[in-house]
Amino acid sequence: MAQIGSFTRDESGAFSGTIRTLTLNTKATIRPTEREHDRAPDHRVFAGAVEIGAGWTKAARETGAEYLSLKIDDPSLAAPIYAQLVQGDDGTSKLIWSR
């Protein structure tokens, strides 16, 4: 898995940072959202005012550490990116992708 972004969390619970791939290089925010039903996302991912993804709060089986499971999509991508936003050692959160 490769790191494709770095984010910091503010006091409101929103994350701000950058997503960088071969086709994307954009500032992004990941904001908490009101859930409409059980399967609705906990967070929405935005590049400026454009929504490009959604996230669900999960917990690691072995450690119980919380992370965000994200699905990011854009017309420039061949397929959606599935990624995890995990807490880094330095206080920032790392966006790690997988396919």
FIDREN-541780 format. One record per residue (C-alpha): residue in one letter; residue number from 1; z, x, y; chain. Coordinates in steps of 0.001 Angstrom, whole numbers, plus 500000, padded with zeros to 6 digits. Layout:
BEGIN
+------+------+--------+--------+--------+-------+
! resn ! resi !     c3 !     c1 !     c2 ! chain !
+------+------+--------+--------+--------+-------+
!    a !  NUM !      Z !      X !      Y !     A !
...
+------+------+--------+--------+--------+-------+
This chain:
BEGIN
+------+------+--------+--------+--------+-------+
! resn ! resi !     c3 !     c1 !     c2 ! chain !
+------+------+--------+--------+--------+-------+
!    m !    1 ! 500000 ! 500000 ! 500000 !     A !
!    a !    2 ! 499208 ! 501178 ! 503512 !     A !
!    q !    3 ! 500912 ! 500570 ! 506824 !     A !
!    i !    4 ! 498641 ! 498642 ! 509201 !     A !
!    g !    5 ! 501111 ! 497815 ! 511948 !     A !
!    s !    6 ! 504415 ! 498462 ! 513634 !     A !
!    f !    7 ! 506594 ! 495813 ! 515300 !     A !
!    t !    8 ! 509865 ! 495488 ! 517175 !     A !
!    r !    9 ! 512030 ! 492369 ! 517222 !     A !
!    d !   10 ! 513392 ! 490863 ! 520433 !     A !
!    e !   11 ! 516513 ! 488748 ! 520994 !     A !
!    s !   12 ! 514571 ! 485481 ! 520420 !     A !
!    g !   13 ! 513583 ! 486573 ! 516897 !     A !
!    a !   14 ! 509921 ! 487218 ! 517789 !     A !
!    f !   15 ! 508214 ! 490443 ! 516742 !     A !
!    s !   16 ! 505710 ! 492251 ! 518964 !     A !
!    g !   17 ! 503496 ! 495170 ! 518060 !     A !
!    t !   18 ! 500044 ! 496215 ! 516963 !     A !
!    i !   19 ! 497841 ! 495522 ! 513928 !     A !
!    r !   20 ! 495292 ! 498251 ! 513141 !     A !
!    t !   21 ! 492673 ! 498081 ! 510395 !     A !
!    l !   22 ! 489042 ! 499201 ! 510187 !     A !
!    t !   23 ! 487991 ! 495959 ! 511933 !     A !
!    l !   24 ! 491123 ! 494967 ! 513884 !     A !
!    n !   25 ! 492959 ! 496865 ! 516578 !     A !
!    t !   26 ! 494986 ! 494282 ! 518458 !     A !
!    k !   27 ! 498366 ! 493646 ! 519991 !     A !
!    a !   28 ! 500069 ! 490846 ! 518115 !     A !
!    t !   29 ! 503202 ! 488725 ! 518114 !     A !
!    i !   30 ! 504914 ! 487073 ! 515188 !     A !
!    r !   31 ! 506904 ! 484111 ! 516439 !     A !
!    p !   32 ! 509390 ! 481877 ! 514619 !     A !
!    t !   33 ! 508212 ! 478276 ! 514380 !     A !
!    e !   34 ! 509674 ! 474879 ! 513563 !     A !
!    r !   35 ! 508933 ! 474017 ! 509938 !     A !
!    e !   36 ! 507206 ! 470672 ! 509468 !     A !
!    h !   37 ! 507859 ! 470521 ! 505706 !     A !
!    d !   38 ! 509090 ! 472702 ! 502800 !     A !
!    r !   39 ! 505851 ! 474668 ! 502402 !     A !
!    a !   40 ! 505186 ! 475170 ! 506122 !     A !
!    p !   41 ! 505398 ! 478739 ! 507448 !     A !
!    d !   42 ! 508514 ! 480108 ! 509139 !     A !
!    h !   43 ! 506436 ! 482213 ! 511558 !     A !
!    r !   44 ! 503012 ! 482190 ! 513219 !     A !
!    v !   45 ! 500995 ! 485329 ! 513980 !     A !
!    f !   46 ! 499118 ! 485525 ! 517300 !     A !
!    a !   47 ! 496641 ! 487959 ! 518856 !     A !
!    g !   48 ! 497004 ! 486950 ! 522489 !     A !
!    a !   49 ! 496800 ! 483143 ! 522497 !     A !
!    v !   50 ! 494787 ! 482978 ! 519248 !     A !
!    e !   51 ! 496619 ! 482199 ! 516005 !     A !
!    i !   52 ! 495478 ! 484598 ! 513281 !     A !
!    g !   53 ! 498071 ! 484052 ! 510578 !     A !
!    a !   54 ! 501299 ! 482672 ! 509225 !     A !
!    g !   55 ! 504448 ! 484074 ! 507636 !     A !
!    w !   56 ! 507168 ! 482998 ! 505241 !     A !
!    t !   57 ! 510662 ! 484480 ! 504969 !     A !
!    k !   58 ! 511301 ! 485972 ! 501525 !     A !
!    a !   59 ! 514000 ! 488071 ! 499875 !     A !
!    a !   60 ! 513436 ! 491095 ! 497631 !     A !
!    r !   61 ! 514500 ! 490383 ! 494039 !     A !
!    e !   62 ! 516239 ! 493693 ! 493463 !     A !
!    t !   63 ! 517969 ! 494274 ! 496799 !     A !
!    g !   64 ! 518056 ! 490837 ! 498415 !     A !
!    a !   65 ! 516644 ! 492363 ! 501627 !     A !
!    e !   66 ! 514733 ! 489846 ! 503736 !     A !
!    y !   67 ! 511107 ! 490414 ! 504732 !     A !
!    l !   68 ! 508189 ! 488335 ! 506001 !     A !
!    s !   69 ! 505268 ! 487595 ! 503711 !     A !
!    l !   70 ! 502212 ! 487234 ! 505965 !     A !
!    k !   71 ! 498660 ! 485967 ! 505570 !     A !
!    i !   72 ! 496371 ! 487216 ! 508359 !     A !
!    d !   73 ! 492767 ! 486066 ! 508714 !     A !
!    d !   74 ! 489985 ! 486565 ! 511224 !     A !
!    p !   75 ! 486213 ! 485969 ! 511079 !     A !
!    s !   76 ! 485677 ! 489749 ! 511263 !     A !
!    l !   77 ! 487532 ! 490236 ! 507960 !     A !
!    a !   78 ! 485784 ! 489963 ! 504580 !     A !
!    a !   79 ! 488889 ! 488304 ! 503133 !     A !
!    p !   80 ! 492392 ! 487409 ! 504348 !     A !
!    i !   81 ! 494947 ! 490211 ! 504540 !     A !
!    y !   82 ! 498188 ! 489648 ! 502661 !     A !
!    a !   83 ! 500963 ! 491787 ! 504106 !     A !
!    q !   84 ! 504724 ! 492205 ! 504226 !     A !
!    l !   85 ! 506700 ! 492916 ! 507384 !     A !
!    v !   86 ! 509642 ! 495056 ! 506280 !     A !
!    q !   87 ! 512473 ! 496719 ! 508171 !     A !
!    g !   88 ! 511871 ! 500440 ! 508672 !     A !
!    d !   89 ! 514470 ! 503209 ! 508786 !     A !
!    d !   90 ! 514074 ! 503703 ! 512545 !     A !
!    g !   91 ! 514787 ! 500089 ! 513596 !     A !
!    t !   92 ! 511136 ! 499062 ! 513794 !     A !
!    s !   93 ! 509419 ! 496831 ! 511268 !     A !
!    k !   94 ! 506393 ! 498053 ! 509329 !     A !
!    l !   95 ! 503444 ! 495846 ! 508410 !     A !
!    i !   96 ! 502332 ! 496861 ! 504901 !     A !
!    w !   97 ! 499167 ! 495341 ! 503425 !     A !
!    s !   98 ! 497985 ! 494618 ! 499918 !     A !
!    r !   99 ! 494964 ! 492890 ! 498430 !     A !
+------+------+--------+--------+--------+-------+
